[in-house]
Amino acid sequence: MSIPPRSPEPDPPPEGAVQPPRGDPAQPGQPTVEAEPGPDAATGAAAPDDAHAAALREAEDRWRRALADLDNLRKRHIRELEREGAAERARTAAAFLPVIDNLELALTHANADPGAIVEGVRAVRDQAVNVLERLGYPRHAEIGAPFDPALHEVVGVVQDPDADPNTVAQVLRPGYGEAERQLRPAAVTVAKRE
């Protein structure tokens, strides 16, 4: 009785080579079993990995569209702000045109009665103060008003026995605007009593 020769052992694969999946190697003489196609292959539907990839592509597309919409909105907002700013500057400048017209009229009458010139300049000043008030910046220059650090800037303290302490004794420069929206505070001296 003779022993059949053994098949030689295969050479080991080179280092770093891709290894075939481990499992039971096919025995000689046994048919190899191929994997049956899954239900997706028969219907043509995408495999779960394909569905996830498609959902990812769709989400990325929506994200890019939202990013583009946001960028367009930002650019449109900047254009609208510039347009509104220009319109507001034009309205403000137009409000001061009558003041300039009256100053020019006063200059043409410079040789007239000095009292009339003073009255004309006072009227132009009142007109300019009225324009500022219409723009939301009323004038405040009240003597005797309680000192308010939001409206007043103290430039000096005076002793005045007739005035209440911590009240405005003198206005050196009027202020314009309210506490939360102010062009400038009024420069005042404040009364104190010993």
C-alpha positions in Angstrom: 0.0 0.0 0.0 1.4 3.3 -1.0 0.7 6.6 0.6 -0.5 9.3 -1.7 1.9 12.3 -1.9 0.9 15.4 0.1 0.4 18.6 -1.7 3.1 21.0 -1.0 2.4 23.8 1.5 1.8 27.1 -0.3 4.6 29.7 0.1 3.7 32.4 2.7 2.6 35.7 1.1 5.1 38.5 1.1 5.1 40.9 4.0 2.5 43.7 3.6 0.4 41.8 1.0 -3.3 41.8 1.3 -4.4 38.6 3.0 -7.5 36.7 1.7 -10.3 36.4 4.3 -9.8 33.6 6.7 -12.3 30.9 6.9 -12.6 27.3 5.9 -10.7 26.9 2.7 -12.5 25.0 0.1 -11.6 21.4 0.3 -10.5 19.7 -2.9 -13.2 17.9 -4.5 -16.0 20.0 -2.9 -17.8 22.6 -4.9 -17.3 26.2 -3.9 -20.4 27.9 -2.6 -20.8 31.4 -3.9 -22.8 33.9 -1.9 -26.4 34.2 -3.0 -27.4 37.6 -4.1 -29.3 39.5 -1.4 -32.8 40.8 -1.9 -31.5 44.2 -3.0 -29.7 42.7 -6.0 -32.9 41.2 -7.3 -35.0 44.3 -7.0 -32.2 46.8 -8.0 -32.6 48.8 -4.8 -29.6 50.4 -3.4 -27.7 48.7 -0.6 -27.7 50.3 2.8 -24.3 51.9 2.2 -25.6 53.4 -1.0 -28.6 54.8 0.8 -26.4 56.4 3.5 -24.1 57.9 0.8 -27.1 59.3 -1.1 -28.4 60.8 2.2 -25.0 62.3 2.9 -24.8 63.8 -0.6 -28.3 65.3 -0.2 -27.5 66.8 3.2 -24.2 68.2 1.8 -26.1 69.7 -1.1 -28.7 71.3 1.2 -25.9 72.6 3.4 -24.1 74.2 0.5 -27.3 75.8 -0.7 -28.1 77.2 2.7 -24.5 78.6 2.9 -25.0 80.3 -0.5 -28.4 81.7 0.6 -26.8 83.0 3.8 -24.0 84.7 1.8 -26.5 86.3 -0.6 -28.6 87.5 2.4 -25.6 89.0 4.0 -24.6 90.8 0.8 -28.2 92.1 0.3 -28.3 93.3 3.9 -25.1 95.3 3.4 -26.4 96.9 0.3 -29.7 97.8 2.0 -27.8 99.3 5.0 -25.7 101.4 2.7 -28.8 102.6 0.8 -30.6 103.4 4.0 -27.6 105.2 5.4 -27.3 107.3 2.3 -31.0 108.2 2.4 -30.8 109.2 6.1 -27.8 111.4 5.4 -29.7 113.1 2.6 -32.7 113.7 4.8 -30.6 115.2 7.5 -28.7 117.4 5.1 -32.0 118.6 3.6 -33.2 119.5 7.1 -30.3 121.9 7.5 -30.6 123.6 4.1 -33.0 126.3 5.4 -30.5 127.1 8.2 -27.8 127.6 5.6 -30.1 129.7 3.5 -30.9 132.0 6.4 -27.2 132.3 7.3 -26.5 133.4 3.7 -29.3 135.9 3.9 -27.9 137.3 7.1 -24.5 137.7 5.5 -26.1 139.7 2.6 -27.4 142.2 5.2 -24.2 142.5 7.1 -24.2 146.3 6.7 -27.7 146.7 8.2 -28.6 147.6 11.8 -26.4 145.5 14.2 -29.5 144.8 16.4 -31.3 143.3 13.4 -28.2 141.1 12.6 -28.2 139.8 16.2 -31.9 139.0 16.0 -31.4 137.3 12.6 -28.5 135.2 14.0 -30.6 134.3 17.0 -33.5 133.2 14.8 -31.1 131.0 12.7 -29.7 129.4 15.9 -33.3 128.7 17.1 -34.0 127.2 13.7 -30.9 124.9 13.9 -31.9 123.8 17.5 -35.4 123.0 16.2 -33.9 120.8 13.4 -31.8 118.9 15.9 -34.8 118.4 18.1 -36.8 117.0 15.2 -33.9 114.6 14.5 -34.3 113.3 18.1 -31.6 115.4 19.9 -33.3 118.0 22.0 -31.2 120.8 23.6 -30.7 120.8 27.3 -29.2 123.8 29.0 -31.4 124.3 32.1 -30.0 126.3 35.0 -31.2 125.0 38.4 -31.8 121.4 37.0 -30.6 118.6 39.2 -27.2 117.3 38.2 -27.5 114.2 36.1 -24.1 112.5 35.1 -25.8 111.0 32.1 -26.7 114.5 30.7 -24.1 116.8 32.3 -20.3 117.1 32.3 -19.0 118.9 35.3 -16.3 121.5 34.5 -16.4 123.2 37.9 -18.0 123.4 41.3 -19.2 126.7 42.7 -20.5 127.8 46.1 -23.9 129.4 45.7 -25.9 130.0 48.8 -29.1 130.6 46.7 -28.9 127.4 44.7 -29.8 123.9 45.9 -26.7 121.6 46.3 -26.0 119.3 43.3 -27.9 121.5 40.9 -26.7 123.2 37.7 -25.4 126.7 38.5 -24.2 127.7 35.1 -24.3 126.1 31.6 -21.1 126.7 29.7 -22.0 124.6 26.7 -25.4 123.2 26.0 -25.9 119.5 25.5 -28.0 117.7 22.9 -29.9 114.4 23.1 -31.2 112.2 25.8 -29.2 110.0 28.2 -29.3 106.9 26.0 -28.9 108.8 22.7 -26.7 111.8 23.0 -24.6 113.9 20.7 -22.8 115.5 23.6 -23.4 116.2 27.3 -23.9 119.8 28.6 -20.8 121.3 30.2 -21.9 122.8 33.5 -20.8 124.1 36.8 -22.5 122.5 39.8 -23.6 124.3 43.0 -22.5 123.1 46.4 -23.2 124.5 49.8 -20.9 124.3 52.8 
